[in-house]
């Protein structure tokens, strides 16, 4: 534990400050842990901390985000006040970006003129080739009309970058919003048409023209949606990997000559393209002719305004908030201006802010402690794999090899990205956002034809999140994951560390390498089957069981969790809590059966795991999450996996017939 002291322990005075253990104070003891462990563990906190009108949810993520936002606010305000810094310096860029976002007078005065060039470019479209080249131009500045495009690692040749094309272009994001018939979705769909009309009028159209064009946009997007795959279908990496030459792709889309289109996306020449959903592009090929150039111009103008609405004048920003935040998510009130601009500055210049955050706010030794916990989780994972009774030795050997080669990137990158070419000024907020969008796009495009940089990070150290990258067989855990609300200036005990950082973070991300998707990639990051046929069959039976478990959960009346779409995250949650517990068992706190705040080690561990997903969410936002997100609602990220774990039953005396009890024949044991 000595390394942790350097992170979180401060010198104590003789009179110890009274400590309120959040594992006790978060609880709602009027709820039985046998009925709903999520509410038992967190309900007390929810009662004291209602969801703010300006937020979709409240809980541990919001608490930590508020802490980080206040730190970033300090960085931004300090930078913005220092107007004598050198042009092009990190401080100048951070300060001017933040100042431009806070200058609502200038933003309102500039209005739609901020997008004059883009709107004129759309107006100049005269035929299919210029339509497609304009779509490429709009992608390059941060919009996303018609379809998705990116450069990334080839799933089957992880040492090479490839060009990817996929479905996209939907203003409501998910295809199901265009077709589901439940009353909530119908209300949103009708609200979207009203929103389109309102935005078109704010762009200068009269009511009659705006209504007509809104109908055109809705019709075009509905056709895109009709040819889009459902959320769960997008989880199959084999079916969504369709590599073809330009000649082959041209044959499928005869109205589009891709060798002429790709240069507008910044790709001078591509030897092949990986097409996620070929049927979507068959539809696009027909639509470039079935819809008039005028129709497409209307759609593209809407797309660019929609993409930049949050950075434009007050009326457009408010209308954008009204639909996307209030109608779709149930958020009634906008965040304070400073918070919105802090979050955008971090989103656009996070690489620069991260350097200050690491230096000024990250506790010393964080990187080392995170790595220590991660390695302990990996060790117990190996022990588990060796003992599996359903997997053959041949497959175990390959699984253990893959596990041993997982790269752990923790804390912050060794090398920061070079944003020296980004130009930021104090006067035009929208232009500043576009400048950073262009940089991000060009950075992505520049990778094509170069060796893969396996040292690159896709998150900032101040981002409270983590990820697994199958192509690199790596997990990335940013530095701020060391934060545990309620333990500021105090060393959390091992139950906390292994319940939150060990289980819900390292254990979760490592398991992604062995979930329904990650298990299809080998140790080198290639989409390549390393399983025996019999073992793969057994694995799929187990994953179907977890799908069945989650399909039964009903967060909202008549709305059930999509077990297929969420299965990867559900497998990772189960694996994470199991491995976190096993690693915790090796600590002295567990071995000595040390009670803290009257709680046994097992009780503290499971309450800590419950703390990791302490999230209360508005019903509208919950309905939206269930539609578009591959993560199950927070309640079931706790209750779901814990119902499969024997130690949990013993720790909280879970009896047969209680709501948290799972029949033995239905319990899932995978890793």
C-alpha positions as CSV (number, residue, x, y, z in Angstrom):
1,X,0.0,0.0,0.0
2,X,3.0,2.4,0.3
3,X,2.7,3.6,-3.3
4,X,-0.9,4.7,-2.6
5,X,0.2,6.9,0.4
6,X,2.0,9.1,-2.0
7,X,-1.2,9.5,-4.0
8,X,-3.9,10.2,-1.5
9,X,-2.7,10.5,2.0
10,X,-2.1,13.9,3.5
11,X,-0.4,14.7,6.8
12,X,-2.9,14.5,9.7
13,X,-3.3,16.9,12.5
14,X,-3.6,15.5,16.0
15,X,-7.4,16.1,15.8
16,X,-8.5,13.8,12.9
17,X,-11.2,15.3,10.7
18,X,-14.4,13.3,11.1
19,X,-14.7,11.0,8.2
20,X,-18.1,10.0,6.7
21,X,-17.7,6.7,4.9
22,X,-19.6,7.1,1.6
23,X,-20.3,3.4,1.5
24,X,-22.4,3.9,4.6
25,X,-23.9,7.3,3.7
26,X,-24.8,6.4,0.1
27,X,-27.0,3.6,1.2
28,X,-30.8,3.6,1.5
29,X,-31.4,1.1,4.3
30,X,-35.1,1.2,3.8
31,X,-34.4,-0.9,0.7
32,X,-33.5,-4.5,1.1
33,X,-30.2,-5.6,-0.7
34,X,-32.1,-8.7,-1.6
35,X,-34.7,-6.7,-3.6
36,X,-32.6,-4.1,-5.3
37,X,-29.0,-3.8,-4.5
38,X,-28.5,-0.8,-6.7
39,X,-30.9,1.3,-4.7
40,X,-29.8,-0.2,-1.4
41,X,-26.2,0.9,-2.2
42,X,-26.9,4.3,-3.7
43,X,-30.5,5.4,-2.8
44,X,-29.5,7.5,0.1
45,X,-27.2,9.6,-2.1
46,X,-29.9,9.9,-4.7
47,X,-32.4,11.3,-2.1
48,X,-29.9,14.0,-1.1
49,X,-28.8,14.8,-4.6
50,X,-31.6,15.2,-7.1
51,X,-30.7,15.4,-10.7
52,X,-30.1,19.1,-11.6
53,X,-32.4,20.5,-14.3
54,X,-29.4,21.1,-16.5
55,X,-28.2,17.5,-16.5
56,X,-29.4,14.2,-17.9
57,X,-28.2,12.3,-14.8
58,X,-26.5,12.6,-11.5
59,X,-24.1,10.3,-9.7
60,X,-20.4,9.4,-9.4
61,X,-19.6,10.4,-13.0
62,X,-21.2,13.8,-12.6
63,X,-19.5,14.3,-9.2
64,X,-16.1,13.6,-10.7
65,X,-16.8,15.6,-13.8
66,X,-17.7,18.6,-11.7
67,X,-14.4,18.3,-9.9
68,X,-12.5,18.1,-13.2
69,X,-14.5,20.9,-14.8
70,X,-13.7,23.2,-11.9
71,X,-10.0,22.4,-12.4
72,X,-10.2,22.9,-16.1
73,X,-12.1,26.2,-15.5
74,X,-9.2,27.4,-13.4
75,X,-6.8,26.5,-16.3
76,X,-9.1,28.3,-18.9
77,X,-9.7,31.4,-16.8
78,X,-6.0,31.8,-15.9
79,X,-5.0,31.4,-19.6
80,X,-7.7,33.8,-20.9
81,X,-6.7,36.6,-18.5
82,X,-3.1,36.4,-19.6
83,X,-3.2,38.3,-22.9
84,X,0.5,38.8,-23.2
85,X,1.4,35.2,-24.0
86,X,3.1,34.3,-27.3
87,X,0.9,33.8,-30.2
88,X,0.7,30.0,-30.9
89,X,1.5,29.0,-27.4
90,X,-0.6,26.4,-25.6
91,X,-1.7,29.0,-23.1
92,X,-2.8,31.4,-25.9
93,X,-4.9,28.8,-27.6
94,X,-6.6,27.6,-24.4
95,X,-7.2,31.2,-23.3
96,X,-8.5,32.5,-26.6
97,X,-10.7,29.5,-27.3
98,X,-12.4,29.8,-23.9
99,X,-12.7,33.6,-24.2
100,X,-14.3,33.3,-27.6
101,X,-16.9,30.9,-26.3
102,X,-17.8,33.2,-23.4
103,X,-18.2,36.2,-25.7
104,X,-21.9,35.7,-26.4
105,X,-22.2,39.3,-27.7
106,X,-19.8,38.6,-30.6
107,X,-21.4,35.2,-31.2
108,X,-24.9,36.7,-31.5
109,X,-23.6,39.5,-33.7
110,X,-21.8,37.1,-36.2
111,X,-24.7,34.6,-36.2
112,X,-25.0,32.5,-39.3
113,X,-22.3,34.5,-41.1
114,X,-19.9,32.2,-39.2
115,X,-20.9,29.5,-41.8
116,X,-21.0,31.7,-44.9
117,X,-18.3,29.8,-46.7
118,X,-19.8,26.4,-46.0
119,X,-23.3,27.5,-47.1
120,X,-22.0,29.0,-50.3
121,X,-20.1,25.8,-51.0
122,X,-23.3,23.9,-50.7
123,X,-25.1,26.4,-52.9
124,X,-22.5,25.8,-55.6
125,X,-23.4,22.1,-56.0
126,X,-24.6,21.5,-59.6
127,X,-24.4,17.7,-60.2
128,X,-23.6,14.4,-58.5
129,X,-19.8,14.7,-58.6
130,X,-19.9,18.1,-56.9
131,X,-22.5,16.8,-54.5
132,X,-20.2,14.0,-53.4
133,X,-17.1,16.3,-53.2
134,X,-19.1,18.7,-51.0
135,X,-20.1,15.8,-48.7
136,X,-16.3,15.1,-48.4
137,X,-15.6,18.7,-47.6
138,X,-18.2,18.8,-44.9
139,X,-16.8,15.6,-43.3
140,X,-13.4,17.3,-43.2
141,X,-14.7,20.2,-41.1
142,X,-16.6,18.2,-38.5
143,X,-20.0,17.5,-40.0
144,X,-21.2,14.0,-41.0
145,X,-23.7,14.0,-43.8
146,X,-25.0,11.0,-45.8
147,X,-22.6,8.3,-44.4
148,X,-19.7,7.8,-42.0
149,X,-16.1,7.9,-43.1
150,X,-12.8,7.3,-41.2
151,X,-9.3,6.0,-41.4
152,X,-8.4,3.3,-38.8
153,X,-6.6,0.1,-38.3
154,X,-7.6,-2.7,-40.7
155,X,-9.4,-5.3,-38.5
156,X,-7.6,-8.2,-40.3
157,X,-4.3,-6.5,-40.8
158,X,-3.8,-4.4,-37.6
159,X,-0.4,-3.2,-38.8
160,X,-2.0,-1.2,-41.6
161,X,-4.4,1.7,-41.7
162,X,-7.5,1.3,-43.9
163,X,-10.3,3.5,-45.3
164,X,-13.7,2.7,-43.7
165,X,-17.2,3.7,-45.0
166,X,-20.3,3.0,-43.0
167,X,-23.9,4.0,-42.4
168,X,-24.7,7.4,-41.0
169,X,-26.2,10.8,-41.8
170,X,-29.2,10.6,-39.4
171,X,-30.2,13.7,-37.5
172,X,-31.7,11.7,-34.8
173,X,-28.7,9.4,-34.7
174,X,-30.4,5.9,-34.5
175,X,-32.5,4.3,-37.1
176,X,-35.2,3.2,-34.6
177,X,-36.3,6.7,-34.0
178,X,-37.6,6.8,-37.5
179,X,-39.7,3.6,-37.2
180,X,-40.6,2.6,-33.6
181,X,-44.3,3.1,-32.9
182,X,-44.3,3.5,-29.1
183,X,-45.8,6.8,-28.0
184,X,-42.6,8.3,-26.7
185,X,-40.7,7.7,-29.9
186,X,-43.6,9.0,-32.0
187,X,-43.6,12.2,-29.9
188,X,-39.8,12.6,-30.5
189,X,-40.3,11.9,-34.3
190,X,-43.0,14.5,-34.6
191,X,-40.9,16.8,-32.5
192,X,-38.0,16.4,-34.9
193,X,-40.1,17.5,-37.8
194,X,-41.1,20.6,-35.9
195,X,-37.5,21.2,-34.9
196,X,-36.4,21.0,-38.6
197,X,-39.0,23.6,-39.5
198,X,-38.0,25.9,-36.7
199,X,-34.3,25.6,-37.5
200,X,-34.9,26.3,-41.2
201,X,-36.9,29.4,-40.3
202,X,-34.0,30.5,-38.2
203,X,-31.8,30.1,-41.3
204,X,-34.1,32.6,-43.1
205,X,-36.8,30.6,-44.7
206,X,-40.5,31.5,-44.5
207,X,-42.9,29.2,-42.8
208,X,-44.2,27.5,-46.0
209,X,-40.8,26.8,-47.5
210,X,-39.5,25.6,-44.1
211,X,-42.3,23.2,-43.7
212,X,-41.8,21.8,-47.2
213,X,-38.0,21.4,-46.8
214,X,-38.4,19.8,-43.3
215,X,-40.6,17.1,-45.0
216,X,-37.9,16.6,-47.6
217,X,-35.1,16.2,-45.0
218,X,-37.3,13.8,-43.0
219,X,-38.1,11.7,-46.1
220,X,-34.4,11.6,-47.1
221,X,-33.2,10.6,-43.6
222,X,-36.0,8.0,-43.2
223,X,-34.7,6.4,-46.4
224,X,-31.2,6.4,-45.0
225,X,-32.6,4.9,-41.8
226,X,-34.5,2.2,-43.6
227,X,-31.3,0.9,-45.1
228,X,-29.3,1.1,-41.8
229,X,-28.6,-1.9,-39.6
230,X,-30.0,-2.1,-36.1
231,X,-27.7,-1.4,-33.1
232,X,-27.2,-5.0,-32.2
233,X,-26.3,-5.9,-35.9
234,X,-23.5,-3.5,-35.8
235,X,-21.8,-5.6,-33.1
236,X,-20.8,-8.4,-35.5
237,X,-17.2,-7.5,-36.6
238,X,-17.2,-10.1,-39.4
239,X,-20.5,-9.1,-41.0
240,X,-19.5,-5.4,-40.8
241,X,-16.1,-6.1,-42.4
242,X,-16.5,-6.1,-46.2
243,X,-13.2,-5.3,-47.9
244,X,-13.3,-4.6,-51.6
245,X,-11.3,-2.9,-54.3
246,X,-12.4,0.4,-55.7
247,X,-13.5,-1.4,-58.9
248,X,-15.6,-3.8,-56.8
249,X,-17.1,-1.0,-54.9
250,X,-17.8,1.0,-58.1
251,X,-19.6,-2.0,-59.5
252,X,-22.0,-1.9,-56.5
253,X,-22.5,1.8,-56.7
254,X,-22.4,2.7,-60.5
255,X,-23.6,6.3,-60.0
256,X,-20.6,7.1,-57.8
257,X,-17.0,7.0,-59.0
258,X,-15.1,6.6,-55.7
259,X,-11.7,7.3,-57.2
260,X,-13.0,10.8,-57.8
261,X,-14.8,11.1,-54.5
262,X,-12.0,10.0,-52.1
263,X,-9.7,12.9,-52.9
264,X,-12.3,15.3,-51.5
265,X,-12.0,13.3,-48.2
266,X,-8.3,13.8,-48.3
267,X,-7.4,10.3,-49.7
268,X,-5.5,10.7,-52.9
269,X,-5.5,7.0,-53.7
270,X,-6.8,4.0,-51.9
271,X,-5.9,0.4,-52.7
272,X,-9.1,-0.9,-51.1
273,X,-12.1,0.2,-48.9
274,X,-13.7,-1.6,-45.9
275,X,-17.4,-1.1,-46.3
276,X,-19.4,-1.7,-43.1
277,X,-22.8,-2.1,-44.6
278,X,-22.8,-2.6,-48.4
279,X,-26.6,-2.4,-48.6
280,X,-26.5,1.1,-47.2
281,X,-24.3,2.3,-50.1
282,X,-26.4,0.5,-52.6
283,X,-29.2,2.7,-51.3
284,X,-27.0,5.9,-51.3
285,X,-26.2,5.1,-55.0
286,X,-29.8,5.2,-55.9
287,X,-30.6,8.2,-53.7
288,X,-28.1,10.5,-55.4
289,X,-30.3,10.2,-58.4
290,X,-33.8,9.8,-56.9
291,X,-33.4,13.0,-54.8
292,X,-32.8,16.2,-56.7
293,X,-29.7,18.3,-56.3
294,X,-31.9,20.9,-54.6
295,X,-33.2,18.3,-52.1
296,X,-29.6,17.3,-51.3
297,X,-28.6,21.0,-50.8
298,X,-31.4,21.4,-48.3
299,X,-30.3,18.3,-46.4
300,X,-26.6,19.4,-46.4
301,X,-27.4,22.9,-45.2
302,X,-29.4,21.4,-42.4
303,X,-26.5,19.0,-41.6
304,X,-23.9,21.7,-41.3
305,X,-26.1,24.0,-39.2
306,X,-27.1,21.0,-37.0
307,X,-23.4,20.1,-36.6
308,X,-22.5,23.7,-35.4
309,X,-25.7,24.8,-33.7
310,X,-24.1,24.8,-30.3
311,X,-21.5,27.4,-31.4
312,X,-23.9,29.8,-33.2
313,X,-26.2,32.6,-32.0
314,X,-28.6,32.3,-29.1
315,X,-31.8,31.5,-31.1
316,X,-30.2,28.6,-32.9
317,X,-28.4,27.3,-29.8
318,X,-31.7,27.4,-27.8
319,X,-33.7,25.7,-30.5
320,X,-31.0,23.0,-30.8
321,X,-31.1,22.5,-27.0
322,X,-34.9,22.4,-27.0
323,X,-35.0,19.4,-29.2
324,X,-31.9,17.4,-28.5
325,X,-31.8,18.0,-24.8
326,X,-35.4,18.7,-23.7
327,X,-37.5,16.6,-26.1
328,X,-35.1,13.7,-26.5
329,X,-33.4,13.7,-23.1
330,X,-35.7,15.5,-20.7
331,X,-33.2,18.2,-19.7
332,X,-35.2,21.4,-19.0
333,X,-32.4,23.9,-18.4
334,X,-29.1,24.7,-20.1
335,X,-25.9,24.4,-18.1
336,X,-24.1,27.6,-16.9
337,X,-22.3,29.1,-19.9
338,X,-18.9,28.6,-18.2
339,X,-19.5,24.9,-17.8
340,X,-20.5,24.4,-21.5
341,X,-17.4,26.3,-22.7
342,X,-15.1,24.6,-20.3
343,X,-16.4,21.2,-21.6
344,X,-16.0,22.3,-25.2
345,X,-12.5,23.8,-24.7
346,X,-11.5,20.5,-23.1
347,X,-13.2,18.5,-26.0
348,X,-11.4,20.6,-28.6
349,X,-8.0,21.3,-26.9
350,X,-7.9,18.4,-24.4
351,X,-4.4,17.5,-25.5
352,X,-3.2,20.9,-24.4
353,X,-5.2,21.0,-21.2
354,X,-4.1,17.5,-20.3
355,X,-0.5,18.6,-20.1
356,X,-1.5,21.3,-17.5
357,X,-3.8,18.9,-15.7
358,X,-1.1,16.2,-15.3
359,X,1.4,18.8,-14.0
360,X,-0.9,20.8,-11.7
361,X,-3.7,18.4,-10.5
362,X,-2.6,14.8,-10.8
363,X,-1.5,13.3,-7.5
364,X,2.1,12.0,-7.7
365,X,2.4,8.2,-8.1
366,X,-1.1,7.9,-9.8
367,X,0.3,6.2,-12.9
368,X,2.3,3.7,-10.8
369,X,-0.6,2.8,-8.6
370,X,-3.0,2.3,-11.5
371,X,-0.5,0.0,-13.2
372,X,0.0,-2.0,-10.0
373,X,-3.8,-2.6,-9.7
374,X,-4.0,-3.5,-13.4
375,X,-1.2,-6.1,-13.2
376,X,-2.9,-7.6,-10.1
377,X,-6.1,-8.0,-12.1
378,X,-4.3,-9.6,-15.0
379,X,-2.6,-12.1,-12.6
380,X,-5.9,-13.3,-11.2
381,X,-7.4,-13.4,-14.7
382,X,-4.7,-15.8,-15.7
383,X,-5.4,-18.0,-12.7
384,X,-9.1,-18.1,-13.7
385,X,-8.4,-19.0,-17.3
386,X,-6.2,-21.9,-16.2
387,X,-9.0,-23.3,-14.0
388,X,-11.9,-23.0,-16.5
389,X,-13.8,-26.3,-16.8
390,X,-15.4,-25.5,-20.2
391,X,-12.3,-24.6,-22.2
392,X,-9.8,-26.9,-23.7
393,X,-6.1,-26.6,-23.1
394,X,-5.4,-25.6,-26.7
395,X,-7.7,-22.6,-26.5
396,X,-6.6,-21.8,-22.9
397,X,-3.0,-21.5,-24.2
398,X,-4.0,-18.9,-26.8
399,X,-6.2,-17.1,-24.3
400,X,-3.4,-16.9,-21.8
401,X,-1.0,-15.6,-24.5
402,X,-3.5,-12.9,-25.5
403,X,-3.9,-11.9,-21.9
404,X,-0.2,-11.7,-21.3
405,X,0.3,-9.5,-24.4
406,X,-2.4,-6.9,-23.4
407,X,-0.7,-3.5,-23.3
408,X,-1.7,-1.4,-20.4
409,X,-1.6,2.3,-21.0
410,X,-2.3,4.1,-17.8
411,X,-2.2,7.7,-16.5
412,X,-1.2,9.8,-19.5
413,X,0.7,9.4,-22.8
414,X,4.5,9.6,-22.9
415,X,4.2,11.8,-26.0
416,X,1.6,14.5,-26.6
417,X,0.1,15.2,-30.0
418,X,1.4,18.3,-31.8
419,X,-1.3,20.9,-32.2
420,X,1.1,23.7,-33.3
421,X,-0.8,24.0,-36.6
422,X,-4.1,24.8,-35.0
423,X,-5.0,28.5,-35.2
424,X,-7.1,29.9,-32.5
425,X,-8.3,33.5,-32.1
426,X,-10.2,35.4,-29.4
427,X,-13.0,36.7,-31.8
428,X,-14.8,33.8,-33.5
429,X,-15.9,30.9,-31.4
430,X,-17.4,28.9,-34.3
431,X,-14.3,29.3,-36.4
432,X,-12.2,28.0,-33.4
433,X,-14.3,24.9,-33.1
434,X,-14.0,24.3,-36.8
435,X,-10.2,24.8,-36.7
436,X,-9.9,22.1,-34.1
437,X,-12.3,19.8,-36.0
438,X,-10.2,20.3,-39.2
439,X,-7.0,19.4,-37.2
440,X,-8.6,16.3,-35.8
441,X,-9.7,15.2,-39.3
442,X,-6.4,15.9,-40.9
443,X,-4.6,14.1,-38.1
444,X,-6.7,11.0,-38.8
445,X,-6.3,11.3,-42.6
446,X,-2.5,11.7,-42.3
447,X,-2.2,8.2,-40.9
448,X,-3.2,6.6,-44.1
449,X,-0.2,4.8,-45.7
450,X,2.0,5.2,-42.6
451,X,3.0,2.6,-40.0
452,X,0.5,2.2,-37.2
453,X,1.4,4.2,-34.1
454,X,0.6,1.8,-31.2
455,X,1.7,4.4,-28.6
456,X,-1.2,6.7,-29.5
457,X,-3.9,7.5,-27.0
458,X,-7.6,8.2,-27.8
459,X,-8.5,9.7,-24.4
460,X,-7.1,12.5,-22.3
461,X,-5.8,12.0,-18.8
462,X,-8.6,14.2,-17.4
463,X,-11.3,12.0,-19.0
464,X,-13.1,9.8,-16.4
465,X,-13.4,6.8,-18.7
466,X,-11.4,3.9,-20.1
467,X,-11.4,1.7,-23.2
468,X,-10.1,-1.5,-24.8
469,X,-8.8,-1.3,-28.3
470,X,-9.0,-4.8,-30.0
471,X,-6.7,-3.8,-32.9
472,X,-3.9,-3.0,-30.5
473,X,-4.9,-5.5,-27.8
474,X,-4.6,-2.7,-25.3
475,X,-6.5,-1.1,-22.4
476,X,-6.2,2.6,-21.8
477,X,-7.0,4.0,-18.3
478,X,-6.6,7.8,-17.9
479,X,-5.1,9.2,-14.8
480,X,-8.3,10.7,-13.3
481,X,-9.7,7.2,-12.7
482,X,-7.7,7.3,-9.5
483,X,-10.3,9.7,-8.1
484,X,-12.8,8.4,-5.5
485,X,-15.3,10.9,-4.3
486,X,-15.5,11.1,-0.5
487,X,-11.9,9.9,-0.1
488,X,-10.2,13.2,-0.9
489,X,-7.0,13.5,1.2
490,X,-7.6,10.0,2.6
491,X,-6.3,6.6,1.5
492,X,-9.2,4.4,0.3
493,X,-9.1,0.8,1.6
494,X,-8.4,-2.0,-0.8
495,X,-12.1,-2.9,-1.0
496,X,-12.7,0.5,-2.6
497,X,-9.7,0.3,-4.9
498,X,-10.5,-3.2,-6.2
499,X,-14.3,-2.6,-6.3
500,X,-14.0,0.5,-8.4
501,X,-10.6,0.8,-10.1
502,X,-9.9,-2.9,-10.2
503,X,-13.3,-4.3,-11.0
504,X,-15.3,-1.7,-12.9
505,X,-12.2,-0.3,-14.7
506,X,-9.3,-2.7,-15.3
507,X,-11.3,-5.9,-14.9
508,X,-14.0,-4.6,-17.2
509,X,-11.6,-3.4,-19.9
510,X,-9.5,-6.6,-19.9
511,X,-12.7,-8.6,-20.3
512,X,-13.5,-6.7,-23.4
513,X,-10.7,-8.6,-25.0
514,X,-12.7,-11.7,-24.3
515,X,-16.3,-10.6,-24.8
516,X,-18.5,-11.4,-27.8
517,X,-16.5,-9.0,-30.0
518,X,-13.1,-8.9,-28.5
519,X,-12.8,-12.6,-28.4
520,X,-12.8,-12.7,-32.2
521,X,-9.4,-10.8,-32.3
522,X,-6.1,-12.5,-31.7
523,X,-3.2,-11.4,-29.6
524,X,-1.8,-9.3,-32.5
525,X,-5.1,-7.4,-32.9
526,X,-6.3,-9.2,-36.0
527,X,-9.8,-10.4,-36.6
528,X,-8.8,-14.1,-36.6
529,X,-10.5,-17.1,-34.9
530,X,-8.2,-18.6,-32.3
531,X,-10.8,-20.9,-30.8
532,X,-11.5,-24.6,-31.3
533,X,-15.0,-25.2,-32.7
534,X,-16.1,-26.9,-29.5
535,X,-14.9,-24.2,-27.2
536,X,-16.4,-21.5,-29.4
537,X,-19.7,-23.3,-29.3
538,X,-19.6,-23.4,-25.4
539,X,-18.7,-19.8,-25.2
540,X,-21.6,-18.8,-27.4
541,X,-24.0,-20.7,-25.2
542,X,-22.7,-18.7,-22.2
543,X,-23.1,-15.4,-24.0
544,X,-26.6,-16.3,-25.0
545,X,-27.4,-16.9,-21.4
546,X,-26.3,-13.4,-20.4
547,X,-28.3,-12.0,-23.3
548,X,-31.4,-13.8,-21.9
549,X,-30.7,-12.5,-18.4
550,X,-30.6,-8.9,-19.6
551,X,-33.5,-9.2,-22.0
552,X,-35.8,-9.6,-18.9
553,X,-34.8,-6.3,-17.3
554,X,-37.5,-3.6,-17.6
555,X,-36.1,-0.2,-16.7
556,X,-39.2,1.6,-18.0
557,X,-42.7,0.2,-18.2
558,X,-42.9,-1.7,-21.5
559,X,-39.3,-1.1,-22.4
560,X,-36.8,-3.9,-21.9
561,X,-33.0,-3.9,-22.1
562,X,-31.6,-5.0,-25.4
563,X,-29.6,-8.0,-24.3
564,X,-28.0,-8.5,-27.8
565,X,-26.8,-4.9,-28.2
566,X,-25.5,-4.7,-24.6
567,X,-24.0,-8.2,-24.3
568,X,-20.3,-7.1,-24.7
569,X,-20.6,-4.6,-21.9
570,X,-22.6,-7.0,-19.7
571,X,-19.9,-9.7,-20.2
572,X,-17.2,-7.1,-19.3
573,X,-19.1,-6.0,-16.2
574,X,-19.4,-9.6,-15.0
575,X,-15.8,-10.4,-15.7
576,X,-14.7,-7.1,-14.1
577,X,-16.4,-7.7,-10.8
578,X,-15.3,-11.3,-10.6
579,X,-11.7,-10.4,-11.3
580,X,-11.8,-7.4,-9.0
581,X,-13.1,-9.6,-6.2
582,X,-10.4,-12.3,-6.8
583,X,-7.6,-9.6,-6.7
584,X,-9.1,-8.1,-3.5
585,X,-9.0,-11.6,-1.9
586,X,-5.2,-11.4,-2.1
587,X,-5.0,-8.3,0.1
588,X,-4.3,-8.2,3.8
589,X,-7.7,-6.5,4.4
590,X,-9.5,-9.5,3.0
591,X,-7.2,-12.2,4.4
592,X,-7.5,-10.6,7.9
593,X,-11.3,-10.3,7.6
594,X,-10.9,-6.7,8.6
595,X,-14.1,-4.8,9.2
596,X,-14.4,-1.1,8.4
597,X,-17.4,1.0,9.3
598,X,-19.0,-2.3,10.5
599,X,-18.8,-3.8,7.0
600,X,-17.1,-7.1,6.2
601,X,-14.5,-7.1,3.4
602,X,-17.0,-8.7,1.0
603,X,-19.7,-6.2,1.9
604,X,-17.4,-3.3,1.3
605,X,-16.2,-4.7,-2.0
606,X,-19.8,-5.1,-3.4
607,X,-20.9,-1.7,-2.1
608,X,-17.8,-0.2,-3.7
609,X,-18.7,-1.9,-7.0
610,X,-22.2,-0.4,-6.6
611,X,-20.6,3.0,-6.0
612,X,-18.8,2.6,-9.3
613,X,-22.1,2.8,-11.2
614,X,-24.0,5.2,-8.9
615,X,-26.0,6.9,-11.6
616,X,-29.5,8.3,-11.4
617,X,-30.9,9.2,-14.8
618,X,-34.0,11.0,-16.0
619,X,-36.7,8.8,-17.6
620,X,-36.4,10.5,-21.0
621,X,-32.6,10.1,-21.0
622,X,-33.0,6.5,-19.9
623,X,-35.3,5.8,-22.8
624,X,-32.8,7.4,-25.2
625,X,-29.9,5.4,-23.7
626,X,-31.8,2.2,-24.2
627,X,-32.3,3.2,-27.9
628,X,-28.8,4.2,-28.8
629,X,-26.3,2.9,-26.2
630,X,-24.6,-0.5,-26.0
631,X,-24.3,-0.1,-22.2
632,X,-27.2,-1.4,-20.0
633,X,-28.7,1.1,-17.6
634,X,-26.6,1.6,-14.5
635,X,-29.0,-0.3,-12.2
636,X,-28.5,-3.5,-14.2
637,X,-24.8,-3.0,-14.5
638,X,-24.9,-3.6,-10.7
639,X,-27.8,-6.0,-10.1
640,X,-27.2,-8.0,-13.3
641,X,-23.6,-9.3,-12.7
642,X,-23.9,-9.5,-8.9
643,X,-26.9,-11.9,-9.2
644,X,-24.4,-14.4,-10.7
645,X,-21.8,-14.3,-7.9
646,X,-21.9,-16.7,-4.9
647,X,-19.9,-14.4,-2.5
648,X,-22.5,-11.7,-3.0
649,X,-25.3,-14.0,-1.9
650,X,-23.4,-14.8,1.3
651,X,-22.4,-11.2,2.0
652,X,-25.9,-9.9,1.9
653,X,-27.9,-13.0,2.8
654,X,-29.7,-13.3,-0.6
655,X,-32.5,-15.8,-0.1
656,X,-34.4,-18.0,-2.6
657,X,-37.4,-16.1,-3.8
658,X,-35.9,-12.6,-3.5
659,X,-35.7,-10.3,-6.5
660,X,-31.9,-10.5,-6.5
661,X,-31.8,-14.3,-6.5
662,X,-30.9,-16.1,-9.7
663,X,-31.6,-19.7,-10.1
664,X,-28.4,-21.8,-10.2
665,X,-29.2,-23.1,-13.7
666,X,-29.5,-19.5,-15.0
667,X,-26.4,-18.1,-13.4
668,X,-23.7,-17.1,-15.9
669,X,-20.0,-18.0,-15.3
670,X,-17.8,-17.1,-18.3
671,X,-14.3,-16.1,-17.3
